[in-house]
Amino acid sequence: MTDTATPRRRTRGGGGAARRAERTAVSVETAKFIERNIPNFEVLTEEALQIIETNAETVLAEIGVNFVDNPYALNLWREAGAEIDGERVRIPRGLARELCKTAPSMITQHARNPERTVEIGGNNLVLAPVYGPPFVRDAEGGRRYATMEDFNKFVKLGYMSKWLHHSGGTVCEPTDVPVNKRHLDMLYAHMSLSDKPFMGSVTEPSRAQDSVDMCEILFGGLEGRTVMTSLININSPMTFDSVMMGALEVYARANQACIISPFIVGGAMAPVSIAGTLTQVLAEVLAGVAYSQLVRKGAPVICGAFVTSIDMNSGAPTFGTPEASHVTYGVGQLVRRLGLPYRSAGAFCGSKLPDAQAAYESANSLNMGLMSGVNFMLHSCGWLEGGLVSSFEKFVMDADQLGVLHHFAKGVSMDDNAQAMGAMREVGPGGHYLGCEHTQNNFKTAFWRSDVFDYKPFETWADEGERDTVSLATARVTKMLGDYRQPHLDPSIDEALRAYVREKKDSMPDAFS
């Protein structure tokens, strides 16, 4: 992969020892982000798209959206021509869509290792791990509150995972670190334990600024480059709170990418109908992206859609359902008409364990994301229990299955080698292909193969203890963590990051709420 990064300023430090460490650092194979050679699946007709787009404009113009506790936002909207009534913003037809035109259609997110830089948009798909759970689960300790040690392990597993392009953000919420300080430790972990791209903090605008400041240190100055994505959730229905918008404002001004994403549980935060949900999602996305462009014209954004339905008996969210697929496919069509990158899908499940329910629901959700044209897939591995739990076993099971998406997205090759006419002539009727030249030349790359599943004969499987997939995943977690070697980071940059974290922590008392 070609490094398109602007050459960064390097500080001197470490001398010969640092250079030797960089030369001898362990290199972990990471597949390039997916470039689809298959068509997107579309469920909406042109007539349906036009109806939804018209209805979304009606929502913005007649119902409006709320920007709460944010006089700055209200003033920007007023100057842009919106009608302001208290905290309600009514946006004239066409205004939001016009503002969205200045957002870029493709985003380059630079990694500190240029070989890990990703391109978000077009036919590309970038895969990132689970985000946000306060609990973790593993085979040994069961379900428990997450710690910073757990967080570090997930970052290491993400770094070691071939099919994962992105280190993510809050892969779990380390509850043993004060709320007002944990973002510093999480950022430092992503910066030092991995060299893949990562996400910034959004839990408070000052923490977003800390993220920008630490990236200035890591990259030796940003110089306009986008080096972070950050998740900006909309409080559906149609409410933009000051914490999320404050973080968006920090990132937009610094030219860092924001995933502007409604958080939809159908029947609770949106109508139960597919068309109604699509209308609300589009209205919220239009308003959110437009606001980012009011803050800074040309600010990079990714249109998000986190969508699930609700179990009407228990009230619990459900995943892997056909309704979620309809919405995800439909939003993909709507976002492509805006010409913007699209975030959705993941290894979603409601199961409490990495079991058959988890596998079925996650497989449905992952394939839905690939086929709907998603460009950035958060939660692509590790998600359990409706997003309350990050599971170590499910992380490696899901990360392994992401290889399926890579291989399916290649499409069907029709070059001379793929046509295999020579092989058919060589083998002829009644023969077999095991020993023919074509098989010998292609067998290593012809078929995708899991690194977790068991393909052995029954007798071998029985002799090895009749291990199920979770047992195999537990062993893989242990192996990957045992094989982990930290990627090189210039010692002077590392010390500068550590000093920043120490200074920020020392400047404020601990707060756990």
N, C-alpha and C positions, 0 to 999 in steps of 0.2 A: 504494500500500500504506500502511495506517495505521500510524503509529509508536505501538507499545504500550509503549515503554521508559519507565521511571521517569525523570523529569527529572534530569539529572546535574549535579553541581557543575562549574562552569567556572572555570578560573583565568584571570586577566586577563593579557594579553600580546599583543604584536604590533601593537596599535593599529590605525590606519587602514589601514596596509599589509596587515595580516593579513586585515582584513575585505574589502578589495578583492580580495585573492588568493582568498578563499573565494567571492566573487561571480563571479569570472571563471574558476574552475576548470573544466576540461573534464569534462563529464558523459558517462559511458559507459553505454550501455543494457544493463541486465541484466533478463532475463525473471524474473518472479516464480516462486517455487518451484512445482512441478507440483502441481495439485489434480486428482486422477483423477476422471473421469466415466465410467470403464469398470470392469467387475467384475474382481476378482482371479481368477486361475486356480488351481484347487484340485485336487490329485491324491490326497488322502487321504480315505477315508470316515470317518464318525463312529466306526465300530468300530476302524479303524486308529489314529486319534488317541488313543482311550482306551487301546489296547494300549501305544502308545509312551509315553504319560504314566504309566501304571502301571509300565512297565519302567524309566523314568527314576527314579521314586521308589524302586524296588528298588535301582538302582545307588547312589543317595545313601545309603540306609539300610543296605545290606548290604556293598557294596564300599567306598563312601566316596570322598572326594577328599582330596588332600594340600595343606595350606597350609605351605610350606616356609620355614624360617628366619624365622618370624613369630610369636613368642609372643603378641604383642598380638592377632592374629587368632584364635589358638587359645583365648585367654581369652574373647574375645567370643562365640565359638561355644559354649564350655562354659557360659557364663552363659545363652545362649539355649536350652540343652537338648540340644545335640549331644553325642555320645559321642566323646571324644578318646583316641586311642591313638597316642602319639608325635606325629607330624605328620599322622596320618590323622584325618580328620573324618568321622564317620558321622552323617548328618542324618536324624532320624526322619521317617517319612512325613508329608507335609503341612506340615512346618515351613517348608521353603524357600518353598513356594508361598504360604504365609500371609505370610511376611515380604515377599515381592515385591509384595503388595497396596498397600504404602505408596508405591511408586515412581509418579511421575506418568505418565499416558498420553499427554500432549502436552508438548513442551518448546519454549519460545521461546528461541532463541539470538539475542541482540542483537548487531547489528553497530554499529561506530562511526558509520556512515551508517545512520540508522534505516530508510531505504528498502530496505536490503539485509537487514534482519532476517528470519529464517526461522522457520517453525513445523514442528517435526519430530514426526510422529505422524499418526494418523488416516488420511485418504486422500492425504496429502501425500507428495511425493518431493523431497528436497533432493540436489543433485548436487555432488560434491566431486572434486578431481583425484587423480591417482596419489599414492601414499604409500610412501616408504621405500627406493627403489632407490639403490644406491651408484654406479651407472654412468649415464651419459647417452649419447645418440646423436643426431647430426644428419647431414645429407647432406654437410656440409663436413668435419667432424672425425671422423666415424665413432664407434665405441664407445670411451669413455674414462671415467676416474674423474670424478665430479661435483665441481664447485667452487662457491664461494659466488656467483660471477658467473652460473653456470648456474641456481642456485637463484633468484636475483633475476629472471632472465629468465622462469622458469616462473611466478613470482608475478605478473609483469606480464602474461603471456599469459592467466593465469587471470582477472585483473581485466578484461582486454579482451574476454573470451569471453562473448557474450550469454547463452548457454544454461547457463552454469555459475553456480551460486548461492553457492558457498562457495570460499574460498581454500585450504582444506585445511591440511596440516601439513608433514610432511617430504616435499615434492614431489620432492626428491632429497637425497641425503646429502652435504653439502659436505665432502669429505675433506681440503681444504686448510686447514680450521680445526680447532683442537684439539677432541677429543671433548667435553671438559668445558666448552667455551665456545661451541660452534657453535649450541647451542639459543638462546643470546641473540641471535645474529645472525639466525637464522631467524625468531624471534618478531618482532624489530624489522622485518624485511623485510615480513612479513604486515601488521604494524600501520601501516607507513609507505607501502608501495608499492601497497597495496590498501585499500579500505574495506569489503570483504566480510567475513563472519564467518570464523573460522579455528580451528585446533586448537592445543592446548598440548603441551608436552614430557612424555614419559613414561619417558625413559631412566634416570631416577634421581629419587627423591622430592624431593630439593632442587631439581631442575630443574623439577619440577611447581610447587613453591612459587615459583620465579622467574617462572613463567608467570602465576601468580595475582598476584604483586606487580606485574608489568609491566602487567597488565590493570587493576589498581587505579589506576595512573598514567594509562593511556590513557582510561579511562572516568570518571576523577574520582571513584573509589569505586564499588564493585560494588553495595552496598545490596541484596544478595540476588539480583541479576540473574544469569542464566546467560549468559556471554559466550564460553565455550569449550566445544568438544567435544574429547575426548581418547581415543585408542585404547588400550584395556587388553586385550591378548591373553592368553588362557589357554594355558598350555603343555599342549596336549592330548597324551596322554590324562589328563585329570582332575588336573592339577597347577597350583596357583596360586602363582607365585613371589613372593618378597618385593619385588622391584623393581617389578613391575607393581602388586601390591597396595599397596605403599607410595605409588605415584603415585595410585592410586584413592583411598586414604585422604585424601590432600591435597585432591584435587578434590571428593570427596564432602563434606568438612567445609566447603568454600568454596561449595557449591551449584553446582559446575560439572559438566557432563554427561560421563559416561564411556560409551564404547562397549565393552561387555563381550562379547568376541568369541572363541570357540574358533577355533583355527587348525588346520583339518582338511585333511589329505591322505589321502583314503580309501585304505585298504590299508596305510598307514604309521602315522598317528595316530588312526585309527578303523577299525572293521570295514569289509570290502569291500561289505557289503550296505547297501542304502538304509535299511532299517528299523533296523539296528544303528547306523548313523551318526546317524540322527535321534534315537535314544534317547540316545546319548552327548552330542550337541550340546545337547539339552534339559536333561540332568542338569547339564552344565557351566554353562549359562546360568542355571538356577535357583540353583545354588550361588553364582555370581558376583553376580547381582543381589541375592540375599538378603544376601550379605555387605556390599554397599554400603549396604543399609538398616540393618544392624547398626551401621555406622560413623556414619550419619546418616539417620534416618528421613525419607523424602521426597526423598532425594538423586536428581537426575535421571539416568536411565540409558537406554541404547539397547541392545537385545538384538542381538548380532552373530552372524553365521555366515559365516566365510570358508571355503568348501568347494571342494575340487577333488579329482580322482582322480589315480591314478598310472599311468604306463606301466609295465606289468609286465616289459617287456624292458629298458628303460633305467633305470628308477627315477625318471624325470623327471616333474614334475607336468604334467597335461593340463588344458585349459580348453575351455569351450564345449561340453562333452559332455552327453549326455542324462542321465547319472547326476547330474552337478552340478545340472542343472535340477530333477530330481526332489527332491533334498535341499533346494534353495533354495525351491521351491514348498511343500514340506512344512513347513520351519521357519517359513515365513510363516504357515501355518495355526496352528501351535503357539504362536507369539508373539502372534498376534491373540487367542487364547484367554486369554493372560496379560494382555491389555489394555495392552501396552507397545509403544513404537516399535521398528522393525525395521531393522537394517543388514545389507545383503548386496549381492552382485553387483558389477559394474564392467565396464570394457572389457578383460576378461581375454583373454590369448592366450599361447601358448608360443613364438610365432614370434620369430626373431632380427631380423627386419626388418619395417617396416610394409608388408607385402605381402598377397597374397590370403589366406594362412592367418590372418594377424593380423585381417584384415577379417571373415572368416567367424566365427572364434572370438569376436571382440569383439561382433559383431552378435548372435550367439546369447546371449552373456552379458548384454548390455544389455537386450535384449527380455525375457529371463528375469527380470531385476530389476524392470522395469516391471510385468510381469504377476503377479509373486509378491507384490506389495504392499509392497515395500521402501520405507522412509521416509527413509533416509539411505544414499546410494550413494557410498562411497569408491571410489577408483580408476576413476572414470567416464571419465577421459581420460588418455592418455599412457603407459599400461602396455605394456611390451614384455618379451619374453624371460622369461616367468614371474615378473615383478616384480623382476628384477635391473636393468632399464634403464628410465629415463624418456626417452622419445623426443620431441624437439621436433616433428617432422613428425606423428607419431601423435597428439600432444597436440591439435593444431589439427584433424586429421581427425576424431578422436573428439568433440572439443568441438562441431564442426559437426554431427555426427550426433545429438548430444543434442537438437537441434531436432526430430528425428523423434519422440522420446519425448514432448516437449511437445505436439506436434500430435496424435499418436495418443491421448494421454491425455484430450484434450478430449471424445472420444466423438463421436457423430453428432448434430448439431443437428437439431431438428424444428420450428423456428419458421417463420413464414410465408416469410421470406426463403430459408431453406434448402429449403423444399418446392419453390420455383422454378416454381410453377404459371403465374405471369405470363409467365415466359420461354418455357415450352412453348407457351402460347397465341400469343405474339408470333412465334415461329419457325415453328411448325406442321410438317407433314410435308415432308421434302425440303429444308429450309433448313439454316442453320448458326447456331451460337450466338456466333460471334466478335464480332459487332457489336451484339448485342442489349443492351437496357438492363440486364438482370440481370448479364450478364458485365462490362459497363463499370463497374457499381457495386461488383463484388466481385473483380475480377481481381487486385488487389494483395494480397489476403489469402486468396484461395481455396485456394492450393496452397503447401505448404512448398517452399522452394528452397534448395539447398545453396550455401554461400559458397565452397566448395572445388572441387567437381566441375565438369567441363567439359561444357556442353550445346551447344556450338557445332557447326555443320555440319563435315563432314570437311575440306572445303577450307580453312576458317578455322583449324581445329585444326592442319592440316598446315603452313599458312603461319606459324603461331605457334611452330613448333618441335616439334610432336608430343609435347607434354609429358604425362607420366603423372601419376597422382594425387600421388605423392611429390614430384615437381617442383613441382606446383601448391601443395602444402602448404609446401614450402620458401619459395616466394615469399610465401605468406600469413604465415608466421612473421616474415619480414623486414618486411612491411608493418605487421603488428600492433605489433611492437616499435618501428618508426619512428613510428607514430601515437600511441604511449603518452604520456600525460601524467599525472604523479603527482597523485593526489587530495589535496586540501588537508588538512593537519593543523596544528592550532594550534601555532605556533612554540614556545610555552612548554611544551606537552605533549611535543613532539618533543625539545626539549632535555632535559627530565626523563627521558625514555626513554633518550636517548643517555648521560646521566650515570649512570643505573642500570647500563647495559651496561658502561661504562668501569669503574665501581667494582667490579662483580662480576668482571670479567676481571682487574683488577689485584690482586684478593684471593687469587688462586691461580695456581700455575705451570701451564704448558701440559701437557696429558696427551693422548696419542694412542691410548690403549687404555682 
